[in-house]
Amino acid sequence: MSEKSPRHAQGMATRRSVLGESYVNRAETSKSALDAPFQDLITEAAWGHVWSRDTITKRERSMLTLALLAALGNYEELALHTRATANTGASRDDIMEAMLHVAIYAGVPRANHAIKVVKQVFADMDKETTE
């Protein structure tokens, strides 16, 4: 196993702050020799190089990520990043604004399905807070 870079360490810290300790702990526990290189790549590149930049806020980065995921039809990741808005400061109104952009620039069907995913995630989150 190779030594991890400082960028990887920063990426892991950012990943934990956005996605939450429990999610990252589960992902790390389920990591295998097969997907470890991929996990290292996204931790260093996505979380260390991109999400760790301070040019825009985590709230803004979250909204961009949600719009891109919805536009590309990556609904599982959309659900993950919708849940992460509890840690990034993006409000439900912010998310709907992003979905309106998706509707105009990527298509109504993508936005329609994405909104269904977002609504389900929020329903699940609301249920968890009342239990």
Backbone bond lengths (Angstrom), bond angles and torsions (degrees), N, CA, C in turn:
res aa  C-N    CA-C-N  psi(-1)  N-CA   C-N-CA  omega(-1)  CA-C   N-CA-C  phi
1 M - - - 1.455 - - 1.524 108.95 -
2 S 1.316 116.48 131.08 1.452 120.39 -176.95 1.525 111.32 -82.41
3 E 1.327 113.73 158.38 1.459 121.68 176.47 1.530 109.38 -65.66
4 K 1.313 116.25 137.03 1.464 120.52 178.77 1.527 109.77 -82.95
5 S 1.314 115.97 144.45 1.455 121.69 -178.64 1.533 111.16 -80.19
6 P 1.331 116.88 162.46 1.466 119.66 173.19 1.533 111.41 -58.46
7 R 1.337 116.95 -34.50 1.470 120.93 178.31 1.530 110.30 -63.82
8 H 1.332 117.00 -37.39 1.463 121.01 177.22 1.523 110.02 -64.35
9 A 1.334 116.71 -43.44 1.468 120.52 179.31 1.524 110.60 -62.04
10 Q 1.339 116.66 -43.36 1.467 120.43 176.68 1.520 110.52 -62.52
11 G 1.324 115.95 -42.42 1.461 120.71 178.79 1.510 112.40 -60.62
12 M 1.323 116.50 -41.70 1.463 119.90 179.57 1.532 110.06 -65.25
13 A 1.319 117.10 -40.65 1.470 120.12 178.73 1.532 110.31 -63.87
14 T 1.318 117.14 -43.41 1.462 120.66 179.10 1.520 110.54 -66.68
15 R 1.308 116.53 -43.69 1.472 121.32 178.71 1.520 110.29 -56.56
16 R 1.336 116.98 -44.85 1.467 121.08 179.02 1.527 111.68 -65.00
17 S 1.342 116.91 -38.53 1.468 119.33 -178.70 1.521 111.70 -69.61
18 V 1.326 117.68 -31.01 1.465 121.18 -178.64 1.526 111.70 -87.50
19 L 1.309 117.31 -51.40 1.466 120.98 -174.43 1.527 113.56 -86.86
20 G 1.319 116.70 -19.63 1.463 120.62 179.91 1.517 112.20 98.84
21 E 1.304 113.98 146.28 1.475 121.02 -179.25 1.522 112.60 -56.91
22 S 1.332 117.52 -46.49 1.462 119.51 -174.37 1.524 111.58 -64.99
23 Y 1.341 117.64 -41.03 1.456 119.68 178.90 1.526 110.81 -63.22
24 V 1.330 116.40 -48.07 1.468 120.08 -177.48 1.526 110.07 -66.17
25 N 1.316 117.75 -39.28 1.467 120.15 177.32 1.530 110.97 -60.35
26 R 1.339 117.01 -42.85 1.475 119.92 177.74 1.525 110.25 -63.80
27 A 1.327 117.12 -42.85 1.470 120.43 -180.00 1.526 110.93 -63.33
28 E 1.316 116.27 -42.19 1.467 120.08 179.77 1.527 111.19 -66.68
29 T 1.316 117.11 -38.04 1.472 121.58 179.68 1.525 111.07 -66.56
30 S 1.335 116.13 -36.43 1.467 119.17 -177.49 1.523 113.07 -87.21
31 K 1.329 117.55 -2.50 1.466 121.98 179.56 1.530 109.35 -64.72
32 S 1.319 115.49 137.65 1.469 120.87 178.82 1.524 109.35 -119.65
33 A 1.321 115.44 174.86 1.462 120.09 176.38 1.531 110.46 -60.26
34 L 1.320 116.88 -30.72 1.452 121.05 -179.04 1.532 112.02 -67.14
35 D 1.337 117.52 -47.73 1.460 119.34 -175.02 1.526 114.48 -99.95
36 A 1.321 118.26 1.33 1.468 120.74 179.58 1.538 112.05 -57.93
37 P 1.336 119.95 -43.05 1.469 118.73 178.15 1.534 112.58 -61.63
38 F 1.326 117.05 -37.26 1.457 120.77 177.43 1.525 110.46 -66.65
39 Q 1.320 117.04 -44.30 1.467 120.91 178.63 1.526 110.64 -60.73
40 D 1.317 116.79 -41.80 1.465 120.44 177.26 1.533 110.92 -62.68
41 L 1.326 116.28 -41.73 1.462 121.37 179.61 1.523 111.27 -60.37
42 I 1.337 117.87 -50.30 1.457 118.83 -177.24 1.526 111.44 -70.86
43 T 1.324 117.08 -31.79 1.468 118.88 177.80 1.519 110.19 -65.60
44 E 1.318 116.75 -44.29 1.467 119.69 -179.05 1.527 112.22 -76.65
45 A 1.322 117.72 -46.91 1.465 120.27 -174.18 1.525 112.71 -78.78
46 A 1.327 116.37 -58.38 1.470 118.99 -176.48 1.525 111.66 -69.46
47 W 1.326 115.77 -50.02 1.468 119.34 -174.26 1.521 112.55 -85.24
48 G 1.322 118.32 -36.95 1.463 121.31 -178.44 1.514 113.92 -82.74
49 H 1.334 116.82 -42.24 1.465 120.23 -177.85 1.526 112.91 -87.20
50 V 1.322 117.97 -41.55 1.460 119.99 -172.88 1.529 111.98 -97.47
51 W 1.324 117.88 -60.36 1.461 120.56 -175.64 1.529 112.80 -65.14
52 S 1.302 119.31 -23.42 1.466 121.71 -178.53 1.527 113.53 -84.08
53 R 1.309 117.98 -8.03 1.468 120.67 178.38 1.521 109.77 -67.53
54 D 1.323 116.27 148.93 1.459 119.79 -179.39 1.533 113.59 -107.49
55 T 1.319 116.99 14.94 1.460 121.37 179.85 1.526 111.49 -65.19
56 I 1.323 116.54 -41.33 1.461 121.62 173.81 1.528 107.50 -124.72
57 T 1.312 116.33 162.66 1.461 120.67 -177.38 1.527 111.51 -76.73
58 K 1.309 115.52 163.28 1.468 119.92 175.21 1.531 110.00 -62.85
59 R 1.327 117.64 -33.25 1.467 121.49 176.38 1.523 109.43 -60.12
60 E 1.318 116.85 -50.14 1.466 120.80 179.77 1.527 111.46 -64.28
61 R 1.315 116.47 -42.79 1.461 120.51 179.64 1.527 110.51 -63.05
62 S 1.322 115.57 -37.80 1.461 121.06 177.94 1.527 110.69 -62.16
63 M 1.328 116.80 -45.36 1.463 120.88 179.77 1.523 111.30 -63.21
64 L 1.327 116.93 -41.88 1.464 120.55 176.72 1.525 110.95 -61.18
65 T 1.319 115.51 -44.96 1.464 120.63 -178.79 1.524 110.78 -61.94
66 L 1.328 116.89 -44.72 1.462 120.34 179.29 1.525 111.04 -61.43
67 A 1.318 116.86 -43.77 1.462 119.78 179.87 1.529 111.33 -63.30
68 L 1.320 116.15 -43.96 1.471 119.40 179.47 1.525 111.96 -64.98
69 L 1.312 116.89 -43.80 1.465 119.78 179.51 1.526 111.19 -62.67
70 A 1.332 116.12 -43.02 1.466 119.89 178.42 1.527 110.45 -64.34
71 A 1.321 116.89 -45.06 1.462 120.61 -178.33 1.521 112.25 -61.75
72 L 1.319 115.77 -33.35 1.466 120.40 -179.35 1.527 113.09 -89.09
73 G 1.326 116.65 -5.61 1.464 120.32 179.36 1.510 113.93 76.82
74 N 1.326 117.13 24.27 1.473 121.25 178.74 1.528 109.36 -91.70
75 Y 1.329 115.25 75.22 1.458 121.58 -168.26 1.526 114.12 -73.29
76 E 1.317 118.41 -30.34 1.465 119.73 176.61 1.529 110.05 -65.98
77 E 1.314 116.19 -45.08 1.464 120.29 176.38 1.529 110.74 -66.79
78 L 1.328 117.00 -34.43 1.462 120.94 176.58 1.524 110.06 -59.47
79 A 1.320 117.09 -43.69 1.463 120.52 178.43 1.529 110.57 -62.40
80 L 1.314 117.35 -44.75 1.467 121.78 178.84 1.524 110.59 -58.39
81 H 1.320 116.96 -47.82 1.459 120.32 -176.53 1.531 112.36 -76.21
82 T 1.326 117.37 -23.83 1.470 119.31 172.54 1.518 109.23 -66.00
83 R 1.316 116.41 -45.08 1.472 121.08 177.59 1.531 110.24 -60.69
84 A 1.319 116.75 -36.18 1.467 121.27 -178.24 1.524 112.86 -67.51
85 T 1.330 117.96 -17.06 1.463 118.99 179.68 1.530 111.77 -61.27
86 A 1.311 117.69 -19.65 1.466 120.24 174.31 1.524 110.51 -61.62
87 N 1.346 116.84 -23.06 1.465 122.01 -179.26 1.526 113.57 -104.99
88 T 1.329 117.55 -12.69 1.465 119.51 -175.23 1.525 113.72 -103.31
89 G 1.310 116.66 -14.45 1.459 120.00 179.62 1.515 114.71 90.53
90 A 1.326 118.58 0.10 1.464 120.36 175.65 1.523 108.28 -73.70
91 S 1.322 116.29 124.66 1.461 121.00 -178.28 1.528 110.70 -83.64
92 R 1.300 115.09 171.41 1.466 119.76 176.04 1.529 110.15 -64.05
93 D 1.316 117.34 -36.20 1.470 119.95 175.90 1.526 110.79 -64.97
94 D 1.338 117.00 -39.62 1.463 120.58 176.47 1.527 110.67 -58.81
95 I 1.312 115.45 -43.94 1.466 120.54 -177.70 1.525 110.55 -64.67
96 M 1.329 116.57 -41.75 1.460 118.68 178.26 1.528 110.99 -64.34
97 E 1.328 117.65 -37.04 1.469 119.74 175.66 1.524 110.52 -60.67
98 A 1.323 116.80 -41.26 1.463 120.41 177.93 1.524 110.74 -63.69
99 M 1.338 116.87 -39.64 1.463 120.12 -179.92 1.531 111.23 -68.65
100 L 1.337 117.79 -32.50 1.462 119.97 175.18 1.530 110.30 -63.86
101 H 1.313 116.90 -38.90 1.468 120.36 175.41 1.524 110.58 -63.88
102 V 1.315 116.57 -40.77 1.467 120.28 177.54 1.527 109.52 -59.36
103 A 1.323 116.61 -44.26 1.468 119.85 -178.86 1.528 111.26 -58.36
104 I 1.318 116.23 -44.09 1.468 119.95 -177.35 1.519 112.11 -74.66
105 Y 1.326 117.55 -43.69 1.466 120.47 -171.55 1.527 115.23 -96.26
106 A 1.338 117.63 -17.63 1.467 119.21 -179.18 1.524 112.64 -124.82
107 G 1.314 116.90 -12.57 1.456 119.99 176.00 1.519 114.02 119.46
108 V 1.318 114.10 142.31 1.462 121.59 -179.51 1.526 112.27 -61.71
109 P 1.330 120.36 -42.20 1.468 118.55 -179.87 1.539 113.06 -59.67
110 R 1.333 117.22 -40.43 1.468 119.87 177.62 1.525 110.24 -63.41
111 A 1.311 116.61 -47.04 1.462 120.53 -179.76 1.519 111.00 -64.27
112 N 1.311 117.30 -41.29 1.464 121.29 -179.78 1.522 110.98 -58.72
113 H 1.332 116.14 -48.03 1.465 118.53 179.67 1.526 110.84 -68.34
114 A 1.309 116.96 -39.27 1.463 120.14 178.77 1.524 111.08 -61.04
115 I 1.313 117.22 -41.04 1.472 120.56 178.84 1.516 110.06 -63.18
116 K 1.317 118.20 -38.00 1.470 120.97 175.91 1.525 110.37 -60.45
117 V 1.328 116.47 -43.55 1.469 121.06 178.83 1.523 109.90 -63.05
118 V 1.318 117.00 -47.45 1.464 122.01 -179.10 1.523 110.64 -60.25
119 K 1.333 116.84 -45.39 1.468 120.42 179.55 1.529 111.43 -60.26
120 Q 1.327 116.63 -40.36 1.467 119.87 179.58 1.520 111.33 -66.34
121 V 1.325 116.41 -41.74 1.468 120.08 178.05 1.529 109.83 -61.27
122 F 1.322 116.80 -45.53 1.467 119.22 179.50 1.525 111.68 -64.76
123 A 1.315 117.89 -38.16 1.473 120.47 176.19 1.521 110.10 -61.56
124 D 1.324 117.00 -43.37 1.470 121.22 178.00 1.526 110.51 -63.16
125 M 1.327 116.86 -44.29 1.463 120.56 -179.94 1.530 111.07 -64.27
126 D 1.334 116.96 -41.31 1.465 120.69 178.55 1.528 110.62 -63.53
127 K 1.308 116.03 -40.85 1.469 120.49 179.17 1.528 110.42 -63.76
128 E 1.325 116.28 -41.53 1.467 119.98 179.83 1.523 112.18 -63.20
129 T 1.328 117.45 -33.87 1.471 119.86 -178.89 1.522 112.71 -77.05
130 T 1.334 116.99 -18.86 1.464 119.83 178.79 1.514 112.57 -95.38
131 E 1.300 116.96 -9.04 1.484 119.77 179.95 1.493 111.93 -84.90
